[in-house]
Amino acid sequence: MMTKYFSGRASALAWTFILSALFLGLTDVQARQSPNDGIAIKTPGPPPAWAVWERFLLDALYPAAKEYLDKFTRPDGTLVWRDVWPGMDGSDDGYEGFHNWPMYYVLGGPPEIHDLSRKLWDGVTRQFTAYGQVHNEFDGYYDWMHHGESYIYIYWFGLANPTVAKDRERALRFAGLYMGEDPQAPNWDPELKLIRSPINGSHGPRFVNSAEDWVTHRPILADYPLPFDDIPNVTESSAWNDDEKFPYILEALNSRMMRGDVPLNLTATSLILNAYMYTGEEKYKQWVIDYVKAWIERTRKNGGITPDNVGLSGKIGEYMDGKWWGGYYGWRWPHGFFNILESTTISATNALLVTGDRNYLAFPRSQIDVVTRHARHVGKRIVVPHRYKDDGWYAYQRLNPKYLINLWYASELDEDWQRIEEHDDVEAWKTLPYRKAKGDDNNERPWVSFLRGENPDYPVNVLRGTYKETLRRLELIRTDRTTPDEQDVHHFQQHNPVVVESLVQLTLGGPNHIYHGGLLHCRVRYFDPVQRRPGLPPDVAALVETIDRQGITLKLVNLHPTEQREVIVQAGAYGEHSFTHVKHGNERREVNGKHLKVKLSAGAIGTLSLGMKRYVNQPTYAFPWHPDKIPVR
């Protein structure tokens, strides 16, 4: 298997060399530098186990994806599924079946996965247009938790190839839905800087929902608390499944929740920023800044707590009898604080990306501090309230540390690290086993422990865990005997064997994106200057070993025993950072730019210390060889 999938280049003899070399000692790295050639790493050495696993995984995910494809999709890219699917829910789940396939290509996966990911996006779009959820290639109306899940897919297209005219056109058209540029979709109030309903999309704001809109989601919501305690004739969540009582719930939703803005809509900043990184047009950047500032101001007016409902007049609690709580996906229903924290973190880091101003991070930080002020101690740890209603704070539980990690990763401040230590047992992180979550973002804690030098086996363990999860999903695919009428809308994402969190963490030096619509934030990414494509070149493995305020330590390996490789290292996913210098052994060179070219001799292994200034360049999808304006083809 390893011989078959090792970049299609190395022979069985080469693999014998590589695997046997794992048992040998490493040699010191030497480099020769010249202004024109970049950094040259020349000293060969046996590749470490993490490098072998990394390259193996980059190759092995593609045949796994093909098997999934053959099982669950038709030749035209649509899902082998039902002929009819009602309601407003579901298109997000269709896209989620393959949402990370273009990211796999961005990391260094084969070109075929890039082509397939585009074909599948088009297929699902056509399919859910026929079902009735999608209009003009964008969800007709739904909330931004689900929009966020859908459109991370197209954000990766910009990273994969920003020159595709169709992708650029869609990015600008989709952004226009929220900027008053589409008369069929008046989602945006430019005066009050608010999105006019929590249910929105290519049909515009959805002020009144129908029973059919909720038909597929009702059984799911029956497992959550009721949205309000005072709904006439309704006392239990089971009323969602009661055709006689559900109309009372629907009336409450329509009269109180469906008009005006909610914090969840802040996730739309990713969609607007997606357009900005294609064009660099100021209007997109300004929209992100204006909208985030509008919510920061609403939070200030509400005594430091982000209100979860703002009426069409801009008044907090306009349809909630003046209450700042009770809005759609707000402090009470259905998830509580989780949604407030995700949307404020996504939007604040997006504002940071386009301004370089870390003060925006005070926005999500302030909401962490709000719930922490009401914390309770359970043993040595604390729990915080995740919901609020008329009686006050309730639903106490542990704060998920992955959001604290995302905040600290962006800020680099000691105070944010202290928040992590306040809410979680950092010492226990180094022994946490690999665990797959829905969003492929569940292993931030042991990864950070590795970056701190406390979990040296993490790279191999997480790569092994990833491959084991891929094998588990392949077994689910092979043994699946369900028919389309038996499969719910989540069936396809639950079987997707392409798992990339470990590759994002180890190679890019960043956490995987926040699943419900967050963009990728990382220290570096890579380009192949020979094949002129994104991702690690064939046979090259990379590991970000440490990060700090000054920069990163990056190890690069060429696993090919007889051929040289070249790689361009970029500072940040979108060139938003800048390298100040590079140190290699006893030599130091000034860089002062966002790209560094590295030549790796056959079998070479080396470590670079890269000084870095973060968020000093405007983010762009442009590749290193693109001119100032991205060419469109």
CORLIN-V93265 format. One record per pair of residues at least 12 apart in sequence whose C-alpha atoms are under 10 Angstrom apart, sorted by the first residue. I is the first residue (numbers start at 1). J is the second residue. Records with the same first field share a line. If there is no record, write none. Layout:
I->J / J
//
This chain:
1->56 / 60
2->15 / 52 / 53 / 55 / 56 / 57 / 59 / 60
3->15 / 16 / 56
4->56 / 59 / 60
5->55 / 56 / 57 / 58 / 59 / 60 / 61 / 62 / 63
6->52 / 55 / 56 / 57 / 58 / 59 / 60 / 538 / 539 / 559 / 560
7->55 / 56 / 58 / 59 / 60 / 109 / 110 / 537 / 538 / 539 / 540 / 560
8->59 / 538 / 539
9->538 / 539 / 560
10->538 / 539 / 559 / 560 / 561 / 562 / 563
11->560
13->561
14->559 / 560 / 561 / 562
15->52 / 559 / 560 / 561
17->46 / 47 / 559 / 560 / 561
18->45 / 46 / 47 / 48 / 49 / 52 / 559 / 560 / 561 / 603
19->46 / 47 / 48 / 49 / 52
20->46 / 47
21->45 / 46 / 47 / 48 / 49
22->45 / 46 / 47 / 48 / 49 / 52
23->46 / 47 / 48 / 49
24->45 / 46 / 47 / 48
25->45 / 46 / 47 / 48
26->44 / 45 / 46 / 47 / 48 / 605
27->43 / 44 / 45 / 46 / 604 / 605 / 606
28->43 / 44 / 45 / 585 / 605 / 606 / 607
29->41 / 42 / 43 / 44 / 45 / 584 / 585 / 604 / 605 / 606 / 607 / 608
30->42 / 43 / 44 / 584 / 585 / 586 / 587 / 604 / 605 / 606 / 607
31->43 / 584 / 585 / 586 / 587 / 599 / 600 / 606 / 607 / 608
32->584 / 587 / 599
33->584 / 587 / 588 / 589 / 598 / 599
34->589
35->589 / 590 / 591
36->597
37->596 / 597 / 598 / 599
38->568 / 589 / 591 / 595 / 596 / 597 / 598 / 599
39->566 / 582 / 583 / 584 / 589 / 596 / 597 / 598 / 599 / 600 / 608
40->566 / 584 / 597 / 598 / 599 / 600 / 601 / 604 / 606
41->556 / 557 / 558 / 584 / 598 / 599 / 600 / 601 / 602 / 603 / 604 / 605 / 606 / 607 / 608
42->564 / 599 / 600 / 601 / 602 / 603 / 604 / 605 / 606
43->600 / 601 / 602 / 603 / 604 / 605 / 606
44->557 / 558 / 559 / 561 / 600 / 601 / 602 / 603 / 604 / 605 / 606
45->557 / 558 / 559 / 561 / 602 / 603 / 604 / 605 / 606
46->557 / 558 / 559 / 561 / 603 / 604 / 605
47->541 / 556 / 557 / 558 / 559 / 560 / 603 / 604 / 605
48->460 / 541 / 557 / 559 / 605
49->457 / 459 / 460
50->457 / 458 / 459 / 460 / 461 / 462 / 463 / 464 / 506 / 541 / 542 / 543
51->459 / 460 / 463 / 539 / 540 / 541 / 542 / 543 / 555 / 556 / 557 / 558 / 559
52->460 / 463 / 539 / 540 / 541 / 557 / 559
53->459 / 460 / 461 / 462 / 463 / 464 / 467 / 541
54->459 / 460 / 463 / 464 / 502 / 503 / 506 / 507 / 539 / 540 / 541 / 542 / 543
55->108 / 109 / 503 / 536 / 538 / 539 / 540 / 541 / 542 / 559
56->463 / 467 / 539
57->109 / 463 / 464 / 466 / 467 / 470 / 498 / 499 / 500 / 502 / 503
58->104 / 105 / 107 / 108 / 109 / 110 / 498 / 500 / 503 / 536 / 538 / 539 / 541
59->108 / 109 / 110 / 538
60->109 / 467 / 470 / 498
61->101 / 104 / 109 / 110 / 113 / 466 / 467 / 470 / 471 / 497 / 498 / 499 / 500
62->101 / 104 / 105 / 109 / 110 / 112 / 113 / 497 / 498
63->113 / 497 / 498
64->470 / 471 / 473 / 474 / 496 / 497 / 498
65->98 / 101 / 113 / 116 / 470 / 474 / 496 / 497 / 498
66->112 / 113 / 116 / 497
67->474 / 477 / 478 / 497
68->97 / 98 / 473 / 474 / 476 / 477 / 478 / 492 / 495 / 496 / 497 / 498
69->98 / 116 / 120 / 496
71->477 / 478 / 480
72->97 / 477 / 484 / 491 / 492 / 495 / 496
73->120 / 123 / 124 / 492
74->120 / 123
75->119 / 120 / 123
76->119 / 120 / 122 / 123 / 124 / 126
77->116 / 117 / 118 / 119 / 120 / 121 / 122 / 123 / 124 / 125 / 126 / 127
78->94 / 119 / 120 / 121 / 122 / 123 / 124 / 125 / 126 / 127 / 128
79->94 / 97 / 120 / 123 / 124 / 127 / 128 / 484 / 492
80->483 / 484 / 492
81->127 / 483 / 484 / 485 / 486 / 487 / 488 / 489 / 492
82->127 / 131 / 483 / 484 / 485 / 486 / 487 / 488 / 489
83->127 / 130 / 131 / 484 / 485
84->127 / 128 / 130 / 131 / 132 / 485
85->127 / 128 / 130 / 131 / 132 / 133 / 215 / 216 / 489
86->128 / 131 / 132 / 133 / 212 / 213 / 214 / 215 / 216
87->131 / 132 / 133 / 210 / 211 / 212 / 213 / 214 / 215 / 216 / 217
88->131 / 132 / 133 / 134 / 139 / 140 / 141 / 142 / 143 / 199 / 209 / 210 / 212 / 213 / 214 / 215 / 216 / 217
89->133 / 139 / 141 / 142 / 143 / 146 / 213 / 214 / 215 / 216 / 217 / 489
90->128 / 131 / 133 / 134 / 139 / 142 / 146 / 150 / 216 / 217 / 488 / 489 / 490
91->124 / 125 / 127 / 128 / 129 / 131 / 132 / 133 / 134 / 138 / 139 / 140 / 142 / 146 / 147 / 149 / 150 / 489
92->124 / 128 / 133 / 139 / 142 / 145 / 146 / 147 / 148 / 149 / 150 / 151 / 153 / 489 / 490
93->124 / 146 / 149 / 150 / 488 / 489 / 490 / 491 / 492 / 493 / 494
94->120 / 121 / 123 / 124 / 125 / 127 / 128 / 150 / 489 / 490 / 491 / 492 / 493
95->117 / 120 / 121 / 122 / 123 / 124 / 125 / 128 / 149 / 150 / 151 / 152 / 153 / 154 / 492 / 493
96->121 / 149 / 150 / 151 / 152 / 153 / 438 / 439 / 489 / 490 / 492 / 493 / 494 / 496
97->120 / 121 / 124 / 150 / 489 / 490 / 491 / 492 / 493 / 494 / 495 / 496 / 497 / 498
98->116 / 117 / 118 / 120 / 121 / 124 / 153 / 492 / 493 / 495 / 496 / 497 / 498
99->117 / 120 / 121 / 149 / 150 / 151 / 152 / 153 / 154 / 155 / 156 / 493 / 496 / 498
100->117 / 152 / 153 / 154 / 156 / 439 / 440 / 496 / 498 / 499 / 500 / 501
101->113 / 114 / 115 / 116 / 117 / 118 / 120 / 153 / 156 / 157 / 496 / 498 / 499 / 500
102->114 / 115 / 116 / 117 / 118 / 153 / 154 / 155 / 156 / 157 / 158 / 159 / 160 / 161
103->117 / 152 / 153 / 155 / 156 / 157 / 159 / 160 / 498 / 500 / 504 / 520 / 535
104->117 / 156 / 160 / 498 / 499 / 500 / 501 / 503 / 504 / 535
105->117 / 156 / 157 / 159 / 160 / 533 / 534 / 535 / 536
106->156 / 157 / 158 / 159 / 160 / 161 / 504 / 525 / 526 / 527 / 533 / 534 / 535 / 536
107->159 / 160 / 500 / 503 / 504 / 507 / 508 / 525 / 526 / 527 / 534 / 535 / 536 / 537
108->503 / 526 / 527 / 528 / 533 / 534 / 535 / 536 / 537 / 538 / 540 / 541
109->534 / 535 / 536 / 537 / 538
110->535 / 538
111->160 / 533 / 534
114->157 / 160 / 161
117->153 / 154 / 157
118->153 / 154 / 157 / 167
121->150 / 153 / 154
122->137
124->137
125->137 / 138 / 139
133->213
134->201 / 202 / 203
135->201 / 202 / 203
136->170 / 173 / 174 / 202 / 203
137->170 / 173 / 174 / 202
138->150 / 151 / 170 / 173 / 174 / 177 / 201 / 202 / 203
139->151 / 200 / 201 / 202 / 203
140->185 / 199 / 200 / 201 / 202 / 203 / 204 / 205 / 206
141->185 / 197 / 198 / 199 / 200 / 201 / 202 / 203 / 204 / 205 / 206 / 209 / 213
142->197 / 198 / 199 / 200 / 201 / 202 / 203 / 204 / 205 / 206 / 213
143->197 / 198 / 199 / 200 / 201 / 206 / 262 / 264 / 265 / 267 / 328 / 329
144->198 / 199 / 200 / 201 / 262 / 263 / 264 / 265 / 266 / 267 / 268 / 329 / 343 / 516 / 517
145->198 / 264 / 265 / 266 / 267 / 268 / 329 / 339 / 342 / 343 / 515 / 516 / 517
146->516 / 517
147->199 / 200 / 201 / 265 / 267 / 268 / 271 / 516 / 517
148->264 / 265 / 267 / 268 / 270 / 271 / 343 / 514 / 515 / 516 / 517 / 518 / 519
149->439 / 514 / 515 / 516 / 517 / 518
150->515 / 516 / 517
151->268 / 270 / 271 / 274 / 516 / 517 / 518
152->270 / 271 / 274 / 513 / 514 / 515 / 516 / 517 / 518 / 519 / 520
153->517
154->167 / 170 / 171 / 271 / 274
155->167 / 171 / 270 / 271 / 273 / 274 / 275 / 277 / 517 / 518 / 519 / 520 / 621
156->274 / 519 / 520 / 621
157->274 / 621
158->171 / 274 / 275 / 277 / 278 / 574 / 620 / 621 / 622
159->274 / 277 / 278 / 520 / 534 / 535 / 573 / 574 / 620 / 621 / 622 / 623
160->533 / 534 / 535 / 621 / 623
161->533 / 534 / 621 / 622 / 623
162->277 / 278 / 279 / 620 / 621 / 622 / 623 / 626 / 630 / 631 / 632 / 633
163->278 / 621 / 622 / 623 / 626 / 630 / 631 / 632 / 633
164->630 / 631 / 632 / 633
165->631 / 632 / 633
166->632 / 633
167->275 / 278 / 632
168->274 / 275 / 277 / 278 / 279 / 632 / 633
169->275 / 278
170->275
171->271 / 272 / 273 / 274 / 275 / 276 / 277 / 278 / 279
172->271 / 272 / 274 / 275 / 276 / 278 / 279 / 284
173->202 / 275
174->201 / 202 / 271 / 272 / 274 / 275
175->268 / 269 / 270 / 271 / 272 / 273 / 274 / 275 / 276 / 284
176->188 / 202 / 271 / 272 / 275 / 284
177->200 / 201 / 202 / 203 / 204 / 271 / 272
178->190 / 194 / 195 / 196 / 200 / 201 / 202 / 204 / 268 / 269 / 271 / 272 / 287
179->193 / 195 / 272 / 283 / 284 / 287
182->202 / 203 / 204
183->202 / 203 / 204
184->201 / 202 / 203 / 204 / 205
185->200 / 201 / 202 / 203 / 204 / 205
186->200 / 201 / 202 / 203 / 204 / 205
187->199 / 200 / 201 / 202 / 203 / 204 / 205 / 206 / 260
188->200 / 204 / 205 / 261
189->260 / 312 / 313 / 314
190->287 / 290 / 291
191->314
192->291 / 294 / 312 / 313 / 314
193->261 / 287 / 290 / 291 / 292 / 293 / 294 / 295 / 314
194->260 / 261 / 262 / 265 / 266 / 290 / 291 / 294 / 295 / 310 / 311 / 312 / 313 / 314
195->259 / 260 / 261 / 262 / 263 / 265 / 266 / 268 / 291 / 310 / 312
196->258 / 259 / 260 / 261 / 262 / 265 / 310 / 311 / 312 / 313 / 314
197->257 / 258 / 259 / 260 / 261 / 262 / 265 / 309 / 310 / 311 / 312 / 328
198->257 / 258 / 259 / 260 / 261 / 262 / 263 / 264 / 265 / 309 / 327 / 328 / 329
199->257 / 258 / 259 / 260 / 261 / 262 / 265 / 328
200->258 / 265
205->258 / 259 / 260
206->254 / 258 / 259
207->253 / 254 / 255 / 257 / 258 / 259 / 260
208->250 / 251 / 253 / 254 / 255 / 257 / 258 / 259
209->250 / 251 / 253 / 254 / 258
210->247 / 250 / 251 / 254
211->243 / 246 / 247 / 250 / 251
214->240 / 250
215->240 / 241
216->488 / 489
217->240 / 241
218->237 / 238 / 239 / 240 / 241 / 242 / 246
219->237 / 238 / 239 / 240 / 241 / 242
220->240 / 241
221->237 / 238 / 239 / 240 / 241 / 333 / 334
222->236 / 237 / 238 / 239 / 240 / 241 / 242
223->237 / 238 / 240 / 334
224->236 / 237 / 238 / 240 / 333 / 334 / 335
225->237 / 238 / 332 / 333 / 334 / 335
226->238 / 239 / 240 / 249 / 332 / 333 / 334
227->249 / 252 / 253 / 257 / 326 / 327 / 328 / 329 / 330 / 332 / 333 / 334
228->249 / 252 / 253 / 256 / 326 / 327 / 332 / 333 / 389 / 390
229->389 / 390
230->252
231->245 / 248 / 249 / 250 / 251 / 252 / 253
232->245 / 248 / 249 / 251 / 252
233->245 / 246 / 248 / 249
234->246 / 247 / 248 / 249
237->249
253->327 / 328
255->319 / 320
256->309 / 311 / 317 / 318 / 319 / 320 / 321 / 326 / 327 / 328
257->308 / 309 / 310 / 311 / 319 / 320 / 326 / 327 / 328 / 329
258->309 / 311 / 319 / 327 / 328
259->309 / 310 / 311 / 312 / 318 / 319 / 327 / 328
260->309 / 310 / 311 / 312 / 313 / 314 / 315 / 316 / 317 / 318 / 319 / 327
261->295 / 307 / 308 / 309 / 310 / 311 / 312 / 314 / 315 / 316 / 327 / 328
262->295 / 306 / 307 / 308 / 309 / 310 / 311 / 327 / 328 / 329 / 330 / 340 / 343
263->292 / 295 / 306 / 307 / 308 / 309 / 310 / 327 / 328 / 329 / 330 / 331 / 339 / 340 / 341 / 342 / 343 / 344 / 347
264->308 / 309 / 327 / 328 / 329 / 330 / 339 / 340 / 341 / 342 / 343 / 344 / 346 / 347 / 516
265->291 / 329 / 343 / 344 / 347
266->288 / 291 / 292 / 295 / 340 / 342 / 343 / 344 / 345 / 346 / 347 / 348 / 350 / 517
267->342 / 343 / 344 / 345 / 346 / 347 / 348 / 350 / 516 / 517 / 518 / 519
268->288 / 291 / 343 / 346 / 347 / 517 / 518
269->284 / 285 / 287 / 288 / 289 / 291 / 292 / 343 / 346 / 347 / 348 / 349 / 350 / 351 / 517 / 518 / 519
270->288 / 346 / 347 / 349 / 350 / 351 / 517 / 518 / 519
271->284 / 288 / 517 / 518 / 519
272->284 / 285 / 286 / 287 / 288 / 350
273->285 / 286 / 287 / 288 / 350 / 351 / 353 / 354 / 519 / 619 / 620
274->519 / 619 / 620 / 621
275->620 / 621
276->288 / 354 / 618 / 619 / 620 / 621
277->354 / 574 / 618 / 619 / 620 / 621 / 622 / 630
278->619 / 620 / 621 / 622 / 629 / 630 / 631 / 632
279->620 / 621 / 622 / 629 / 630
280->618 / 619 / 620 / 621 / 628 / 629 / 630
284->354
285->350 / 351 / 353 / 354 / 355 / 618
286->351 / 354 / 355
287->351
288->347 / 348 / 350 / 351 / 354 / 355
289->347 / 348 / 350 / 351 / 352 / 354 / 355 / 360
290->351
291->347 / 351
292->344 / 347 / 348 / 350 / 351 / 360 / 363
293->348 / 351 / 360 / 363
295->307 / 310 / 344 / 347 / 363
296->344 / 348 / 360 / 362 / 363 / 364
298->310 / 314 / 315 / 316
299->316 / 363 / 366 / 367
301->316
302->316 / 324
304->363 / 366 / 367 / 369 / 370
305->324 / 325 / 363 / 366 / 367 / 369 / 370 / 371
306->324 / 325 / 330 / 331 / 340 / 341 / 344 / 363 / 364 / 366 / 367 / 370
307->323 / 324 / 325 / 326 / 327 / 330 / 331 / 340
308->323 / 324 / 325 / 326 / 327 / 328 / 329 / 330 / 331 / 332 / 336 / 339 / 340
309->322 / 323 / 324 / 325 / 326 / 327 / 328 / 329 / 330 / 331
310->322 / 323 / 324 / 325 / 327
323->389 / 390
324->388 / 389
325->387 / 388 / 389 / 390
326->387 / 388 / 389 / 390
330->387 / 388
331->385 / 386 / 387 / 388 / 389 / 393
332->386 / 387 / 388 / 389 / 393 / 394 / 395
333->387 / 388 / 389
334->387
335->386 / 387
336->385 / 386 / 387 / 388 / 395
337->367 / 368 / 371 / 384 / 385 / 386 / 387 / 388 / 395 / 399
338->386 / 387 / 399 / 400 / 403
339->386 / 516
340->364 / 367 / 368 / 386
341->363 / 364 / 365 / 366 / 367 / 368 / 403 / 404
342->364 / 403 / 514 / 515 / 516 / 517 / 518
343->364 / 514 / 516 / 517 / 518
344->360 / 361 / 362 / 363 / 364 / 365 / 366 / 367
345->360 / 361 / 362 / 363 / 364 / 365 / 367 / 403 / 404 / 406 / 407 / 410 / 514 / 518
346->361 / 364 / 403 / 406 / 407 / 513 / 514 / 515 / 516 / 517 / 518 / 519
347->360 / 361 / 363 / 364 / 517 / 518 / 519
348->360 / 361 / 362 / 363 / 364 / 365 / 407 / 410
349->361 / 363 / 364 / 406 / 407 / 410 / 411 / 518 / 519 / 521
350->518 / 519 / 520 / 521
352->410 / 411 / 615
353->410 / 519 / 521 / 574 / 576 / 577 / 614 / 615 / 616 / 617 / 618 / 619
354->576 / 615 / 616 / 617 / 618 / 619 / 620
355->615 / 616 / 617 / 618 / 619
356->576 / 577 / 614 / 615 / 616 / 617 / 618
357->411 / 615 / 616
358->410 / 411 / 412 / 615
359->411
360->411
361->407 / 408 / 410 / 411
362->407 / 411
364->403 / 404 / 407
365->404 / 407 / 408 / 416 / 419
368->384 / 399 / 403 / 404 / 419
369->384 / 419
370->384 / 385
371->383 / 384 / 385 / 386 / 387 / 393 / 396 / 399
372->384 / 385 / 399 / 419 / 422 / 423
373->385
374->393 / 394 / 396
375->396 / 397 / 398 / 423
376->396 / 397 / 398
378->397 / 398
380->422 / 423 / 424 / 425
381->398 / 421 / 422 / 423 / 424 / 425
382->396 / 397 / 398 / 399 / 422 / 423 / 424
383->395 / 396 / 397 / 398 / 399 / 423 / 424
384->396 / 397 / 398 / 399 / 423
385->397 / 398 / 399
386->398 / 399
398->423 / 424
399->420 / 423 / 424
400->420 / 423 / 424
401->419 / 420 / 421 / 423 / 424 / 425 / 426 / 442 / 444 / 445
402->420 / 441 / 442 / 443 / 444 / 445 / 511 / 514
403->420 / 444 / 514
404->416 / 417 / 418 / 419 / 420 / 421 / 423 / 424
405->417 / 419 / 420 / 444 / 445 / 448 / 511
406->444 / 510 / 511 / 512 / 513 / 514 / 521
407->419 / 420
408->420
409->448 / 510 / 511 / 521 / 522 / 523 / 547 / 548
410->510 / 521 / 522 / 614 / 615
411->549
412->547 / 548 / 549
413->549
424->445
425->445
426->445 / 446 / 448 / 449
427->446 / 449 / 454
428->445 / 446 / 449
429->443 / 444 / 445 / 446 / 447 / 448 / 449 / 450 / 454 / 455
430->445 / 446 / 447 / 448 / 449 / 450 / 452 / 453 / 454 / 455 / 456 / 457 / 458
431->445 / 446 / 449 / 454 / 455 / 457 / 458
432->445 / 446 / 447 / 449 / 455 / 458
433->446 / 458 / 461 / 462 / 465
434->446 / 458 / 461 / 462 / 463 / 464 / 465 / 466 / 468 / 469 / 502
435->462 / 465 / 466 / 469
436->465 / 466 / 469 / 499 / 501
438->493 / 494 / 515
439->493 / 499 / 501 / 512 / 513 / 514 / 515 / 516
440->466 / 498 / 499 / 500 / 501 / 502 / 512 / 513 / 514 / 515
441->500 / 501 / 502 / 505 / 511 / 512 / 513 / 514 / 515
442->501 / 511 / 512
443->462 / 501 / 502 / 505 / 511 / 512
444->501 / 502 / 505 / 510 / 511 / 512
445->511
446->458 / 459 / 462
447->459 / 462 / 502 / 505 / 506 / 509 / 510 / 511
448->505 / 509 / 510 / 511 / 546 / 547
450->506 / 545 / 546
451->506 / 509 / 544 / 545 / 546 / 547 / 548 / 552 / 553
452->545 / 546 / 547 / 548
453->545 / 546
456->545
458->502 / 506
459->502 / 503 / 505 / 506 / 543 / 545
460->502
461->502
462->501 / 502 / 503 / 505 / 506
463->499 / 500 / 501 / 502 / 503 / 506
464->502
465->502
466->497 / 498 / 499 / 500 / 501 / 502 / 503
467->497 / 498 / 499 / 500 / 502
469->497 / 498 / 499
470->495 / 496 / 497 / 498 / 499
471->497
472->495 / 497
473->494 / 495 / 496 / 497 / 498 / 499
474->495 / 496 / 497 / 498
475->495 / 497
476->494 / 495 / 496 / 497
477->492 / 494 / 495 / 496 / 497
480->495
500->512
501->513
503->542 / 543
504->520 / 521 / 522 / 525 / 543
505->522 / 523 / 543 / 544
506->541 / 542 / 543 / 544 / 545 / 554
507->522 / 523 / 524 / 525 / 526 / 535 / 536 / 541 / 542 / 543 / 544 / 545 / 554 / 555 / 556
508->520 / 521 / 522 / 523 / 524 / 525 / 526 / 542 / 543 / 544 / 554 / 569 / 570 / 571 / 572 / 573
509->521 / 522 / 523 / 524 / 525 / 542 / 543 / 544 / 545 / 546 / 547 / 552 / 553 / 554 / 572
510->522 / 523 / 524 / 525 / 544 / 547 / 572 / 573
511->523
519->573
520->572 / 573 / 574
521->572 / 573 / 574 / 576
522->571 / 572 / 573 / 574 / 576 / 577
523->544 / 547 / 551 / 552 / 570 / 571 / 572 / 573 / 574 / 575 / 576 / 577 / 578 / 612 / 614
524->544 / 552 / 554 / 569 / 570 / 571 / 572 / 573 / 574 / 575 / 576 / 577 / 578 / 594 / 595
525->542 / 568 / 569 / 570 / 571 / 572 / 573 / 574 / 575 / 595
526->542 / 567 / 568 / 569 / 570 / 571 / 572 / 573 / 595 / 596 / 597 / 623 / 624
527->566 / 567 / 568 / 569 / 570 / 595 / 597 / 623 / 624 / 625
528->540 / 565 / 566 / 567 / 568 / 569 / 597
529->565 / 566 / 567 / 568 / 597 / 624 / 625
530->565 / 566 / 567 / 568
532->623 / 624 / 625
533->623
534->567 / 568 / 623 / 624
535->567 / 568 / 569
536->565 / 566 / 567 / 568 / 569
537->558 / 565 / 566 / 567 / 568
538->558 / 559 / 560 / 565 / 566 / 567
539->557 / 558 / 559 / 560 / 561 / 563 / 564 / 565 / 602 / 603
540->556 / 557 / 558 / 559 / 560 / 564 / 565 / 566 / 567 / 600 / 603 / 604 / 605
541->555 / 556 / 557 / 558 / 559 / 605
542->554 / 555 / 556 / 557 / 558 / 605 / 606 / 607
543->555 / 556 / 557 / 607
544->556 / 607 / 608
545->607 / 609
546->609
547->609 / 610 / 612
548->611 / 612
549->611 / 612 / 613 / 614
550->579 / 580 / 609 / 610 / 611 / 612 / 613 / 614
551->578 / 579 / 580 / 581 / 582 / 609 / 610 / 611 / 612 / 613 / 614
552->579 / 582 / 608 / 609 / 610 / 611 / 612
553->582 / 583 / 607 / 608 / 609 / 610 / 611
554->606 / 607 / 608 / 609 / 610
555->605 / 606 / 607 / 608 / 609
556->598 / 600 / 604 / 605 / 606 / 607 / 608
557->600 / 601 / 602 / 603 / 604 / 605 / 606 / 607
558->599 / 600 / 601 / 602 / 603 / 604 / 605 / 606
559->600 / 601 / 602 / 603 / 604 / 605
560->600 / 601 / 602 / 603 / 604
561->601 / 602 / 603 / 604
562->601 / 602 / 603
563->600 / 601 / 602 / 603 / 604
564->599 / 600 / 601 / 602 / 603 / 604
565->598 / 599 / 600 / 601 / 602 / 603 / 604
566->597 / 598 / 599 / 600 / 601
567->596 / 597 / 598 / 599 / 600
568->595 / 596 / 597 / 598 / 599 / 624
569->594 / 595 / 596 / 597 / 598 / 624
570->593 / 594 / 595 / 596 / 597 / 623 / 624
571->593 / 594 / 595 / 596 / 610 / 612 / 613 / 614 / 615 / 617
572->594 / 595 / 612 / 614 / 615 / 617 / 619
573->619 / 620 / 621
574->594 / 615 / 617 / 618 / 619 / 620 / 621 / 622 / 623
575->593 / 594 / 595 / 614 / 615 / 616 / 617 / 618 / 619 / 620 / 621 / 622 / 623 / 624
576->594 / 613 / 614 / 615 / 616 / 617 / 618 / 619 / 620
577->593 / 594 / 595 / 612 / 613 / 614 / 615 / 616 / 617 / 618 / 619
578->591 / 592 / 593 / 594 / 595 / 596 / 610 / 611 / 612 / 613 / 614 / 615 / 616 / 617
579->591 / 592 / 593 / 594 / 595 / 596 / 610 / 611 / 612 / 613 / 614
580->592 / 593 / 594 / 610 / 611 / 612 / 613
581->593 / 596 / 609 / 610 / 611 / 612
582->596 / 608 / 609 / 610 / 611 / 612
583->607 / 608 / 609 / 610 / 611
584->606 / 607 / 608 / 609 / 610
585->606 / 607 / 608 / 609
588->608 / 609 / 610
589->610
590->610 / 611
591->610 / 611 / 612
592->611 / 612 / 613
593->612 / 613 / 617
594->612 / 613 / 616 / 617 / 624
595->624
596->610 / 624
//
